[in-house]
């Protein structure tokens, strides 16, 4: 498309109050953006993801851009404030691509005035919310991390289309490192953003081959100091425990999703840096292969833990408790479904963050912080300011960052080299993987495992770590079925060759929880029948309580904590996500039948911390249990330890 034609098309779309269209600048493999896609067509709102109309009435595949609001998590049975935000589909009837320079020349540049601007939740009030989440949610075992948002709002007395195109131009000029920079303009609603993060993509392979699915967990936020980031300031960020563990936790959570949609479970590459105008993030790439419909892939990965928390189901409940207003499209996705020759569709879905929304004359820029056990309320307040400023600075709502002054004003400023290219930064990034499980970093072998030919039932207690656990069990040779705690029957529990009673959130002592009660019954039935049982995390605590070992809350939650512990004579580096622990007297390594509540379990071996008595693992006749998550990327020795425990339980 020529320059004049681009200018004419964009001007016509902007002038037509009934036109629906999208402008998208997508980063290529090199990270550079050379062109802008212009998509036009009618709008259709649908109720559910399976309703996204990927085919016309005659069956012809068509391209669709869907704005998926956060409330769609209800499709998975999760909680959400329901604001009625539509699952809005732009049915693309025409598309064009134009050079960046032509598009910039066609867009308005006069600043859009804002009135009554500021955060809807004051800093002090948001800091109080952070404290409550750390104490009342993370401190009580409800999860490892949660993302709580607040909104920067302002009045806009300008034509919404003019404002949208002005902001889109500003983001193209002043924000860098975005995965998608976009403007989506539909009746009554405008969304303009520069999302750094691809939530999920699915790209067709060769004929008959599954699609390659990619997820891009980004976490850890370095707010650039005045004058920009330096190797020294970035190095301090990369060695910060809170920021490192935050990234590992979201990688674990997205691997749960990958294991649910990909037959090969997913493999990690990275870490990398995502350098933007005001912020730098750390990120990994996860890749796997799937034959699922792209709408099913999208549904099973709703939504990114980087903007919700983990475990996902509980995170949604925590968000509903602590966010008093609906999220709208924040933390949802913009999903582009593109037809391919075989009749299917490729999927490209960035997360809807770093996005400005304009509805009924009000600008809204949501920003959230990831709250973990190490969080500082003041630091998280600062993080929301930094994230909102990435958009607000670009569009001129707050002052933009200025480059650092040159050391010699008479010399030209040298071209800025990405900090990731500095050898010291590269070494710090690479060193992170030395802590992680090789199973998820290296190609996974296909040779038969030591338990080949046997079967296992994994009972899900509302933590999709079970999908990763099931994937590892399959590599040990087991034929694995996953069943939810609320649907698994006594007959299924009794008939299973091996039962793996899974992890989950909450207090194992909670007598009012139907989920805890059901997991207790699963453990009881297997112990009573002396049938092979492996109990993990929450179920380990339930098993310990069943045989008479006391339970207690930890002084400080172990959410995303890596420890090297002795597991029955072998040192093992394991990841822990627990707020409660089973506890014996320091030095105890064995319980006799007379010391247990269930005399029929025989002698119970105990692997515990020598000084505190905190129990890391138990094993006895036909059962074994472990407090840590052997499936976590933090469990460097997870596969070896899992094999030992399952073989013991099954022998």
Phi, psi and omega per residue, in radians:
X1 nan 2.365 -3.116
X2 -1.395 2.878 3.132
X3 -0.984 -0.914 3.141
X4 -1.042 -0.662 -3.140
X5 -1.155 -0.678 3.099
X6 -1.093 -0.845 3.132
X7 -1.015 -0.771 -3.109
X8 -1.128 -0.768 -3.117
X9 -1.106 -0.845 -3.107
X10 -1.132 -0.680 3.105
X11 -1.121 -0.698 3.126
X12 -1.141 -0.717 3.114
X13 -1.142 -0.718 -3.122
X14 -1.169 -0.562 -3.087
X15 -1.442 -0.304 -3.090
X16 -1.607 1.889 -3.085
X17 -1.163 -0.217 -3.119
X18 -1.774 -0.102 -3.088
X19 -1.350 2.411 3.023
X20 -1.963 2.291 -3.090
X21 -2.772 2.933 3.102
X22 -2.427 2.477 2.992
X23 -2.014 2.210 -3.067
X24 -2.327 2.226 2.998
X25 -1.968 1.927 -3.069
X26 -1.848 2.363 3.121
X27 -1.242 2.376 3.055
X28 -1.419 -3.029 -3.119
X29 -1.061 -0.525 3.136
X30 -1.377 -0.184 -3.095
X31 1.596 -0.151 -3.127
X32 -1.525 2.731 3.117
X33 -2.088 2.061 -3.060
X34 -1.922 -0.344 -3.042
X35 -2.562 2.947 3.125
X36 -2.185 2.316 3.063
X37 -1.567 2.402 3.128
X38 -2.060 1.950 -3.044
X39 -1.990 2.293 -3.133
X40 -2.321 2.694 3.105
X41 2.810 3.086 3.124
X42 -1.340 2.886 3.133
X43 -1.890 2.435 3.018
X44 -2.350 2.164 3.063
X45 -1.608 2.357 -3.129
X46 -2.207 2.921 -3.056
X47 -1.568 -0.710 -3.000
X48 -2.267 2.772 3.112
X49 -1.004 -0.723 3.108
X50 -1.093 -0.282 -3.139
X51 -1.457 -0.135 3.127
X52 -1.014 2.100 -2.963
X53 -1.406 1.479 -3.114
X54 -1.380 -0.099 3.105
X55 -2.350 2.513 3.056
X56 -1.260 3.047 -3.103
X57 -1.025 -0.536 -3.138
X58 -1.529 0.116 3.114
X59 1.571 -0.018 -3.131
X60 -1.236 2.239 3.086
X61 -1.084 2.491 3.088
X62 -2.388 2.806 3.141
X63 -1.520 2.408 -3.106
X64 -2.402 2.374 2.954
X65 -1.910 2.030 -3.090
X66 -1.934 2.266 2.952
X67 -1.638 1.976 -3.034
X68 -1.791 1.974 -3.117
X69 -1.341 2.822 -3.127
X70 -1.048 -0.571 -3.065
X71 -1.091 -0.212 3.112
X72 -1.152 -0.218 3.082
X73 -1.046 -0.307 3.091
X74 -1.109 -0.387 3.062
X75 -1.080 -0.437 3.117
X76 -1.695 0.124 3.138
X77 1.448 0.234 -3.111
X78 -1.616 2.776 -3.107
X79 -1.417 2.570 3.041
X80 -2.880 2.488 2.928
X81 -1.077 2.335 -3.096
X82 -1.823 1.847 3.120
X83 -1.716 0.058 3.136
X84 1.314 0.172 3.115
X85 -0.981 2.186 -3.025
X86 -1.323 2.579 2.919
X87 -1.381 1.670 -2.927
X88 -1.684 2.219 -3.096
X89 -2.007 2.139 2.975
X90 -1.587 1.949 -3.124
X91 -1.492 1.814 -2.919
X92 -1.338 2.013 3.109
X93 -1.738 -0.417 3.077
X94 -2.556 2.597 3.080
X95 -2.464 2.559 3.073
X96 -2.450 2.775 3.092
X97 -2.277 2.324 -3.067
X98 -2.318 2.577 3.102
X99 -1.033 2.562 -3.108
X100 -0.962 -0.754 -3.092
X101 -1.074 -0.688 3.134
X102 -1.151 -0.714 -3.131
X103 -1.160 -0.801 3.128
X104 -1.014 -0.662 -3.137
X105 -1.177 -0.400 -3.067
X106 -1.621 -0.145 -3.010
X107 -1.736 2.580 3.117
X108 -1.219 2.679 -3.075
X109 -2.272 -0.095 3.126
X110 -1.174 2.321 -3.116
X111 -1.014 2.562 3.100
X112 -1.692 2.125 -3.096
X113 -1.259 2.452 3.098
X114 -2.060 2.600 3.091
X115 -2.257 2.707 3.047
X116 0.883 0.902 -3.019
X117 -1.629 2.506 3.058
X118 2.775 3.012 3.126
X119 -1.291 2.488 3.122
X120 -1.235 -0.454 3.082
X121 -1.989 2.071 -3.131
X122 -1.053 2.755 -3.100
X123 -0.947 -0.823 -3.075
X124 -1.129 -0.675 3.138
X125 -1.197 -0.691 3.106
X126 -1.139 -0.690 3.097
X127 -1.059 -0.650 3.085
X128 -1.131 -0.676 3.093
X129 -1.076 -0.751 3.116
X130 -1.007 -0.807 -3.131
X131 -1.065 -0.755 -3.122
X132 -1.124 -0.711 -3.136
X133 -1.131 -0.751 3.137
X134 -1.093 -0.763 -3.064
X135 -1.369 -0.870 -2.972
X136 -1.501 -0.409 -3.076
X137 -1.912 -1.106 3.118
X138 -1.122 -0.709 -3.121
X139 -1.195 -0.269 3.117
X140 -1.944 0.263 3.009
X141 1.437 0.289 -3.103
X142 -1.367 -0.247 3.109
X143 2.916 3.096 -3.071
X144 -1.600 -0.604 -3.105
X145 -2.773 2.616 -3.128
X146 -2.473 2.521 3.120
X147 -1.885 2.072 3.120
X148 -2.022 2.286 -3.033
X149 -1.847 2.858 2.832
X150 -2.474 2.899 -2.992
X151 -2.079 2.342 2.915
X152 -1.528 2.183 -3.069
X153 -2.214 2.739 3.109
X154 -2.845 2.744 3.031
X155 -1.484 2.530 -3.140
X156 -2.280 1.929 3.117
X157 -1.767 1.178 -3.127
X158 -2.634 2.786 3.076
X159 -1.051 2.224 -3.048
X160 -1.057 -0.564 3.135
X161 -1.237 -0.726 3.092
X162 -1.093 -0.763 3.123
X163 -1.073 -0.773 -3.108
X164 -1.067 -0.789 -3.109
X165 -1.221 -0.597 3.078
X166 -1.112 -0.800 -3.128
X167 -1.180 -0.648 3.107
X168 -1.070 -0.785 3.115
X169 -1.052 -0.758 -3.118
X170 -1.101 -0.716 3.119
X171 -1.140 -0.700 3.095
X172 -1.058 -0.654 -3.081
X173 -1.402 -0.671 -2.878
X174 -1.988 -0.231 3.065
X175 -1.795 2.504 3.096
X176 -2.309 2.798 3.096
X177 1.442 0.083 -3.112
X178 -1.292 2.568 3.034
X179 -1.348 -0.868 2.998
X180 -2.192 2.342 2.827
X181 -1.956 2.263 -2.921
X182 -2.639 2.760 2.927
X183 -2.390 2.170 3.098
X184 -2.076 2.053 -3.025
X185 -2.096 1.984 3.139
X186 -2.344 2.903 -3.073
X187 -0.944 2.104 3.061
X188 1.370 0.057 -3.055
X189 -2.645 2.324 3.094
X190 -2.235 2.361 3.035
X191 -2.299 2.177 -3.140
X192 -2.317 2.197 -3.068
X193 -2.742 3.043 3.064
X194 -2.390 1.451 -3.064
X195 -1.370 2.256 3.121
X196 -1.414 -0.179 -2.828
X197 -2.232 2.124 2.941
X198 -1.370 2.037 3.106
X199 -1.234 -0.991 3.139
X200 -2.650 2.462 2.996
X201 -2.256 2.658 3.049
X202 -2.428 2.072 -3.059
X203 -2.160 2.312 -3.070
X204 -1.087 2.512 3.020
X205 -1.632 -2.796 3.075
X206 -1.125 2.919 -3.088
X207 -0.905 2.195 3.107
X208 1.446 -0.121 -3.115
X209 -1.586 2.674 3.103
X210 -1.196 2.840 3.080
X211 -1.305 2.635 2.992
X212 -1.554 2.102 -3.138
X213 -1.783 2.344 -3.136
X214 -2.234 2.373 2.964
X215 -2.179 2.675 -2.975
X216 -2.335 1.305 3.115
X217 -1.166 2.181 3.115
X218 -2.089 2.262 3.097
X219 -2.788 2.944 -2.972
X220 1.402 2.102 -3.041
X221 -2.201 2.039 3.074
X222 -1.794 2.000 3.117
X223 -1.506 2.080 -3.045
X224 -1.094 2.351 3.044
X225 -1.248 2.954 3.106
X226 -0.949 2.285 -3.124
X227 1.585 -0.129 3.071
X228 1.830 2.947 -3.113
X229 -1.334 2.634 3.045
X230 -2.250 2.926 3.099
X231 -1.023 -0.699 -3.088
X232 -1.178 -0.823 -3.115
X233 -1.208 -0.648 3.117
X234 -1.207 -0.617 3.116
X235 -1.067 -0.697 3.116
X236 -1.099 -0.684 3.086
X237 -1.117 -0.773 -3.060
X238 -1.203 -0.315 3.102
X239 -1.760 0.113 3.133
X240 -1.366 2.173 -3.072
X241 -1.053 -0.784 -3.103
X242 -1.044 -0.789 -3.093
X243 -1.200 -0.661 3.132
X244 -1.154 -0.837 -3.115
X245 -1.159 -0.577 3.107
X246 -1.034 -0.766 3.131
X247 -1.164 -0.781 -3.133
X248 -1.043 -0.672 -3.116
X249 -1.152 -0.709 -3.139
X250 -1.281 -0.526 3.038
X251 -1.106 -0.786 3.062
X252 -0.958 -0.799 -3.077
X253 -1.155 -0.670 3.132
X254 -1.327 -0.482 3.024
X255 -1.139 -0.542 3.033
X256 -1.020 -0.782 -3.141
X257 -1.165 -0.766 3.136
X258 -1.070 -0.690 -3.141
X259 -1.169 -0.414 3.119
X260 -1.391 -0.523 -3.047
X261 -1.885 -0.250 -3.063
X262 -2.018 2.299 -3.122
X263 -1.144 -0.461 -3.124
X264 -1.728 0.148 2.972
X265 1.403 -0.512 -3.136
X266 1.820 2.536 -3.137
X267 -2.274 2.514 -3.058
X268 -1.713 2.407 2.904
X269 -2.271 2.636 -3.102
X270 2.206 -2.814 0.031
X271 -1.411 2.814 3.112
X272 -2.223 2.973 3.017
X273 -1.810 2.458 2.977
X274 -1.970 1.769 -3.070
X275 -1.685 2.136 3.139
X276 -2.108 -3.006 -3.011
X277 -1.181 -0.751 -3.096
X278 -1.992 -0.260 -3.019
X279 -2.315 2.659 2.917
X280 -2.213 2.347 3.134
X281 -2.046 2.811 2.954
X282 -1.815 2.608 -3.038
X283 -2.633 2.746 2.946
X284 -2.150 2.850 2.986
X285 -2.030 2.334 3.089
X286 -2.026 2.315 -3.127
X287 -2.327 2.450 3.073
X288 -2.680 -3.061 -3.085
X289 -2.223 2.416 -3.043
X290 -2.569 2.595 3.039
X291 -1.881 0.162 -3.111
X292 -1.258 2.672 2.962
X293 -1.014 2.432 -3.101
X294 -1.041 -0.482 3.078
X295 -1.204 -0.589 3.077
X296 -1.236 -0.663 3.066
X297 -1.053 -0.771 3.132
X298 -1.107 -0.742 -3.119
X299 -1.112 -0.783 -3.077
X300 -1.251 -0.233 3.133
X301 -1.928 0.240 3.056
X302 -1.296 2.236 -0.361
X303 -2.063 -3.118 -3.032
X304 -1.113 2.314 3.077
X305 -1.107 -0.356 3.092
X306 -1.141 -0.296 3.127
X307 -2.187 0.136 3.096
X308 -2.263 -1.066 -3.115
X309 2.319 -2.995 -3.136
X310 -2.638 2.587 -0.116
X311 -1.150 2.670 -2.899
X312 -1.053 -0.808 -3.072
X313 -1.091 -0.782 3.105
X314 -1.195 -0.577 3.111
X315 -1.041 -0.708 3.125
X316 -1.107 -0.675 3.110
X317 -1.166 -0.694 3.121
X318 -1.149 -0.745 3.096
X319 -1.019 -0.760 -3.124
X320 -1.135 -0.573 3.134
X321 -1.282 -0.608 -2.968
X322 -1.890 -0.262 3.001
X323 -1.762 2.110 -3.023
X324 -1.517 -0.175 3.128
X325 -2.164 2.698 3.134
X326 -1.141 2.759 -3.095
X327 -1.496 -0.319 -3.019
X328 1.126 -2.183 -3.132
X329 -1.654 -0.157 -3.138
X330 -1.005 2.275 -3.133
X331 1.332 -0.030 2.947
X332 -1.371 -2.739 -3.129
X333 -2.414 2.733 2.870
X334 -1.788 1.976 -2.999
X335 -1.933 2.019 3.105
X336 -1.745 2.011 3.109
X337 -1.781 2.028 -3.065
X338 -1.996 2.167 -3.130
X339 -1.054 2.593 3.065
X340 -2.205 2.895 -2.999
X341 -1.016 -0.500 -3.092
X342 -1.427 0.073 3.125
X343 1.655 -0.197 3.081
X344 -1.515 -2.913 -3.124
X345 -2.380 2.456 2.896
X346 -1.446 2.723 -3.109
X347 -2.215 2.331 3.035
X348 -2.356 1.959 -2.969
X349 -2.342 1.665 3.023
X350 -1.351 2.741 3.085
X351 -1.344 2.475 3.099
X352 -1.478 1.377 2.999
X353 -2.260 2.972 -3.059
X354 0.867 0.813 -3.028
X355 -2.232 2.432 3.057
X356 -1.791 2.318 3.112
X357 -1.991 2.445 3.120
X358 -2.241 1.990 3.138
X359 -2.429 2.246 3.074
X360 0.921 0.715 3.047
X361 1.365 0.186 3.131
X362 -2.104 2.238 3.017
X363 -1.480 2.423 3.070
X364 -2.402 2.172 3.083
X365 -2.146 1.713 3.127
X366 -1.296 2.575 3.071
X367 -2.575 2.346 -3.121
X368 -2.192 2.777 3.076
X369 -2.125 2.509 3.099
X370 -1.493 2.045 -3.080
X371 -1.711 2.168 3.121
X372 -2.243 3.111 -3.055
X373 -1.072 -0.462 -3.119
X374 -1.575 0.013 -2.991
X375 -1.082 2.487 2.966
X376 -1.788 2.193 3.126
X377 -0.937 -0.733 -3.140
X378 -1.165 -0.670 3.111
X379 -1.142 -0.650 3.137
X380 -1.265 -0.591 3.015
X381 -1.032 -0.802 3.138
X382 -1.091 -0.638 -3.133
X383 -1.119 -0.700 3.115
X384 -1.150 -0.639 3.063
X385 -1.068 -0.790 -3.105
X386 -1.120 -0.727 -3.120
X387 -1.199 -0.758 3.105
X388 -1.117 -0.650 -3.095
X389 -1.148 -0.433 3.092
X390 -1.011 -0.724 3.086
X391 -1.436 -0.826 -3.046
X392 -1.112 -0.647 3.105
X393 -1.163 -0.725 -3.128
X394 -1.089 -0.700 -3.082
X395 -1.539 0.048 3.049
X396 1.506 0.187 -3.137
X397 -1.333 -0.489 3.013
X398 -2.291 2.829 -3.100
X399 -1.016 2.456 3.100
X400 -1.430 2.693 3.064
X401 -1.155 2.504 3.058
X402 -1.851 2.523 3.119
X403 -1.139 2.705 3.097
X404 -1.107 2.500 3.135
X405 -1.162 2.556 3.129
X406 -1.176 2.513 3.120
X407 -1.068 -0.665 3.092
X408 -2.106 1.879 -3.066
X409 -1.102 -0.297 3.132
X410 -1.486 -0.123 -3.136
X411 -1.842 2.524 3.112
X412 -1.148 2.584 3.106
X413 -1.223 2.171 -3.117
X414 -1.171 2.664 3.103
X415 -1.107 2.344 -3.061
X416 -1.276 2.212 3.090
X417 -1.621 2.389 3.096
X418 -0.948 2.351 -3.111
X419 -1.082 -0.492 3.134
X420 -1.069 -0.352 -3.134
X421 -1.438 -0.200 3.108
X422 -1.236 2.295 -3.082
X423 -1.011 -0.590 -3.136
X424 -1.193 -0.691 3.110
X425 -1.214 -0.748 3.127
X426 -1.043 -0.678 3.141
X427 -1.185 -0.718 3.116
X428 -1.105 -0.710 3.116
X429 -1.134 -0.854 -3.100
X430 -1.083 -0.564 -3.078
X431 -1.141 -0.394 -3.130
X432 -1.074 -0.606 -3.041
X433 -1.248 -0.295 3.105
X434 -1.091 -0.388 -3.124
X435 -1.499 -0.207 -2.881
X436 -1.741 2.892 -3.077
X437 -1.270 2.131 3.107
X438 -1.015 -0.498 -3.097
X439 -0.948 -0.660 -3.083
X440 -1.631 -0.142 -3.117
X441 -1.746 -0.436 -3.028
X442 -1.971 2.787 3.059
X443 -0.989 2.377 -3.069
X444 -1.634 2.163 -3.079
X445 -1.128 2.742 -3.114
X446 -1.909 0.108 -3.103
X447 -1.226 2.628 -3.124
X448 -1.025 2.411 -3.140
X449 -1.474 3.044 -3.073
X450 -1.178 -0.289 3.137
X451 -1.906 0.437 -3.116
X452 -0.988 2.319 3.109
X453 1.670 -0.139 -3.141
X454 -1.803 2.889 -3.050
X455 -2.139 2.747 3.125
X456 -2.538 2.533 3.022
X457 -1.937 2.117 3.093
X458 -1.778 2.133 -3.141
X459 -1.684 2.073 -3.070
X460 -1.502 2.102 3.130
X461 -1.812 0.614 3.091
X462 1.311 0.708 2.922
X463 -2.510 2.003 -3.024
X464 -1.323 0.230 2.834
X465 -0.944 -0.406 3.132
X466 -1.060 -0.510 3.119
X467 -1.205 -0.660 3.071
X468 -1.212 -0.718 3.120
X469 -1.077 -0.752 3.120
X470 -1.093 -0.683 3.128
X471 -1.097 -0.733 3.116
X472 -1.177 -0.679 3.111
X473 -1.093 -0.637 3.088
X474 -1.113 -0.608 3.095
X475 -1.247 -0.298 3.001
X476 -1.482 -0.017 3.068
X477 1.837 -0.086 -3.071
X478 -1.371 2.548 2.962
X479 -1.583 1.949 -2.902
X480 -1.935 2.380 2.973
X481 -2.096 2.418 3.068
X482 -1.861 2.326 3.096
X483 -2.288 2.391 3.133
X484 -1.295 2.559 -3.089
X485 -0.990 -0.562 -3.050
X486 -1.403 -0.237 -3.099
X487 -2.033 -0.320 -3.103
X488 -1.170 2.369 -3.098
X489 -1.689 2.811 3.065
X490 -1.040 -0.680 -3.138
X491 -1.077 -0.701 3.123
X492 -1.162 -0.725 3.121
X493 -1.095 -0.749 -3.090
X494 -1.241 -0.597 -3.038
X495 -1.445 -0.317 -3.058
X496 -1.120 2.452 3.099
X497 -1.170 -0.848 3.073
X498 -2.284 2.342 3.042
X499 -1.942 2.291 2.997
X500 -1.921 1.915 -3.140
X501 -1.542 2.052 -2.843
X502 -1.517 3.112 3.124
X503 -1.427 2.936 3.101
X504 -3.098 2.917 -3.141
X505 -1.403 2.956 2.987
X506 1.820 3.096 -3.108
X507 -1.600 2.073 -3.107
X508 -1.112 -0.242 -3.125
X509 -1.620 0.007 -3.055
X510 -1.209 1.886 -3.088
X511 -1.409 -0.186 -3.104
X512 -1.702 -0.065 -3.077
X513 -1.554 2.070 3.064
X514 -1.050 -0.581 -3.134
X515 -1.172 -0.810 3.117
X516 -1.091 -0.707 -3.134
X517 -1.090 -0.712 -3.129
X518 -1.194 -0.683 3.122
X519 -1.179 -0.590 3.044
X520 -1.084 -0.710 -3.118
X521 -1.175 -0.686 3.097
X522 -1.035 -0.854 -3.140
X523 -1.095 -0.767 -3.120
X524 -1.036 -0.816 -3.081
X525 -1.090 -0.728 -3.102
X526 -1.237 -0.723 3.103
X527 -1.110 -0.758 -3.107
X528 -1.118 -0.636 3.137
X529 -1.456 -0.080 -3.059
X530 0.931 0.701 -3.118
X531 -1.759 2.536 -3.033
X532 -0.904 2.221 -3.075
X533 -2.488 2.298 2.926
X534 -2.061 2.195 -3.119
X535 -1.995 2.304 -3.011
X536 -2.104 2.265 3.008
X537 0.959 -1.834 3.121
X538 -0.965 -0.759 -3.123
X539 -1.219 -0.532 3.017
X540 -1.068 -0.752 3.120
X541 -1.139 -0.708 3.112
X542 -1.115 -0.734 3.107
X543 -1.103 -0.778 3.140
X544 -1.023 -0.792 3.122
X545 -1.084 -0.661 -3.117
X546 -1.086 -0.672 -3.096
X547 -1.596 0.022 3.024
X548 1.831 0.195 3.077
X549 -1.540 2.345 -3.063
X550 -1.262 2.712 3.097
X551 -2.043 2.597 3.133
X552 -2.710 2.630 3.027
X553 -1.280 2.540 3.064
X554 -1.299 2.632 3.079
X555 -1.110 -0.599 3.079
X556 -2.389 2.171 -3.082
X557 -1.015 2.502 3.072
X558 -1.713 1.203 -3.118
X559 -1.763 1.825 -3.083
X560 1.379 0.571 -3.113
X561 -1.789 2.290 3.083
X562 -1.762 2.248 3.133
X563 -2.364 2.593 2.975
X564 -1.754 2.085 -3.040
X565 -2.273 2.817 3.084
X566 -1.552 2.078 3.101
X567 -1.988 1.627 3.109
X568 0.903 0.910 3.017
X569 1.639 -0.065 3.095
X570 -2.154 2.321 3.041
X571 -1.282 2.332 -3.106
X572 -2.418 2.289 3.050
X573 -1.549 2.028 -2.961
X574 -2.329 2.564 3.065
X575 -1.621 2.355 -3.109
X576 -2.048 2.394 3.036
X577 -2.331 1.300 -3.099
X578 -2.483 2.553 3.074
X579 -1.870 -0.394 3.118
X580 -2.026 2.785 3.132
X581 -2.505 2.611 2.881
X582 -1.399 2.555 -3.034
X583 -2.505 2.289 3.037
X584 -2.016 3.035 3.063
X585 -1.134 2.464 3.127
X586 -0.908 2.349 3.101
X587 1.625 -0.197 -3.132
X588 -1.256 2.253 3.104
X589 -2.137 -0.046 -3.093
X590 -2.735 2.472 3.039
X591 -2.044 2.250 3.101
X592 -1.494 2.858 3.123
X593 -0.929 -0.614 -3.118
X594 -1.248 -0.304 -3.126
X595 -1.657 -0.070 -3.136
X596 -1.853 2.744 3.109
X597 -1.290 -0.476 3.137
X598 -1.945 1.642 -3.095
X599 -1.079 -0.375 -3.077
X600 -1.367 -0.053 3.131
X601 -1.477 -0.146 3.121
X602 1.327 -2.780 3.128
X603 -1.258 2.363 3.129
X604 -1.998 2.118 3.048
X605 -1.415 2.473 -3.077
X606 -2.164 2.215 2.976
X607 -1.881 1.956 -3.015
X608 -2.453 2.793 3.037
X609 -1.132 2.149 -3.036
X610 -1.048 -0.581 -3.035
X611 -1.543 -0.546 -3.085
X612 -1.855 -0.413 -3.049
X613 1.431 0.098 3.089
X614 -1.106 2.211 -2.996
X615 -1.530 2.177 3.108
X616 -1.665 -0.506 -3.120
X617 -2.806 2.685 3.061
X618 -2.333 2.634 2.968
X619 -2.702 2.588 3.133
X620 -2.722 -2.814 -3.081
X621 -1.198 1.887 3.071
X622 1.432 0.152 3.118
X623 -2.600 2.779 3.016
X624 -2.665 2.710 3.110
X625 -2.570 2.758 -3.119
X626 -2.553 2.394 3.116
X627 -1.343 -0.676 -3.090
X628 -1.333 2.952 3.099
X629 -1.737 1.723 -3.095
X630 -1.193 -0.318 3.131
X631 -1.471 -0.214 -3.077
X632 -1.189 2.640 3.022
X633 -1.112 -0.336 3.114
X634 -1.349 -0.186 -3.107
X635 -1.644 1.476 -3.107
X636 -1.048 -0.561 3.138
X637 -1.880 0.475 -3.050
X638 -1.129 -0.807 -3.077
X639 -1.139 -0.746 3.136
X640 -1.087 -0.765 -3.112
X641 -1.219 -0.684 3.104
X642 -1.068 -0.780 3.131
X643 -1.054 -0.782 -3.134
X644 -1.042 -0.782 -3.064
X645 -1.261 -0.712 -3.138
X646 -1.187 -0.750 3.127
X647 -1.064 -0.710 3.105
X648 -1.085 -0.841 -3.094
X649 -1.109 -0.615 -3.042
X650 -1.510 -0.141 -3.060
X651 -1.504 nan nan
